[in-house]
Amino acid sequence: MNQTAQDFFKKGLQLCQEANFEAAIEEFSKALALEHASDILYNRAKAYFKLQDFSKAINDFSSLISHEPSNAFYYSERGVAYHLSGDSTKALEDLDKAAALEPMKPFRYSSRAFIKEKTGDLRGAIADYEKAIELDPEDAIAFNNKGLIEEKLGYLENSKKSFARADELDPPKKVPGATEKAEKPKSAGKAPLQEKVTPAPTPVPTKDSLTLTSYLGTLKQLITNGKEQKEFISFIKNLGRTKK
């Protein structure tokens, strides 16, 4: 019996659940040879992410963007891939585009702030965190991250205010039996890792379901390198606090 594109696609998803991403890519490629569908292409891109083959993931997202040029989600995904491949210039271009397409979503600015900080544009990063805070005034992580950058720049009074607001919104946890004392929010590099995420790729979201959850899931699955994981944790936590 001849196998259909959906047969190959389902097999690929199962292989992803088993963390066999090389084999999953083969199945997704067979499916794409029969049917060029967005959900298949999207999941192949995510499989490439897991293998840290960012150039091929970028190619797949570029193909998706060519068919849906107003889809901010795909620009964000490709932007993360560009950053991890070492091309922060193109990463910022994609995140600029995502923010332009969805200007009322605070995590668009938080994600761009992260990249700006890494490229040395600290004032630009602060501006983006301020925009994210304007859209979501209860985002403790954005206040914390803004305070860290302000501290780097020597804006100590501003950083104290940012840290104080972060503490108001998300009070530091007290260790039982420990001496009570004020605690500054932890830096991105020392933040606790999030819960383990099942590595299975999810089908491409529809236009009505391009939510934070799918974007956050991709990021959390993507970061496998320890250094990058520590650097991205603040960024990821900030996305997770975005209001719907």
C-alpha positions, 0 to 999 in steps of 0.5 A: 500500500502506498504511503501518503504524506500524512503517513510520513508526517505522523511517523516523523512526529513519533520519531521526534518523540523518541528524540530520533531527529535525524530519522524524523527529518527523513520522514518529513522530507518524504512527506514534503516530496508528496505535499508541500504543507506548512505543518510538515515544513515547520516540524522539520525546521524544529527537528533541525533546531534540535540537531543545531543545524541552524542553516537548514532550519533557517532555510525551512523558515524562509520557505514558510515566510515566503508563503506567509510573509505577514506571519510574525511567529515565523520571523521570530523563530528564524531570528532565534536560529540566526542568533544561534548561528552567529548572525545577530544582525539578521536576527535583529532584522527578523525580530524587528519585523516580528515587532512591526507585525505584532506591535502590541505583544510585549514579548516581541520587545523582550526577545529583541532586547535580549539580542540587543544586549548580546550585541552591545546595544545596551541602551537599545535593550533598555528601550525595548524592555521599557516598551515591554513593561509599558505593554505589561506593567506587571512583568517582574522579569522585564524589570529585573533584566532592565535593572541588570543592564542599567547596573552595567551602564552605571545607572545605579539609581535607576537599577535600584528602582527596577530591582525594587519593582521586580521584587514587589511583583515577584518577591524573592523566595525565603529559605527556611531557617535563613536570616531574613535580608533583602535580596536583589533579583538574580542575574540571567546566568544564575536563574533556575532552569525551567521544567523539562520539556517533552521534545516532540515538535508540535504541528504548525499553529494556525493564524488563530493560535500563534500564541506564546506557548508555541513560541516558548516551547520552541525556545525551551527545546532549542537551547541545548548548549549550557552557556546559551541555555543560561543566557536565554533563561531570562529571555524565556522566563520573560516570554512566559510572563506575557499576558494573553 
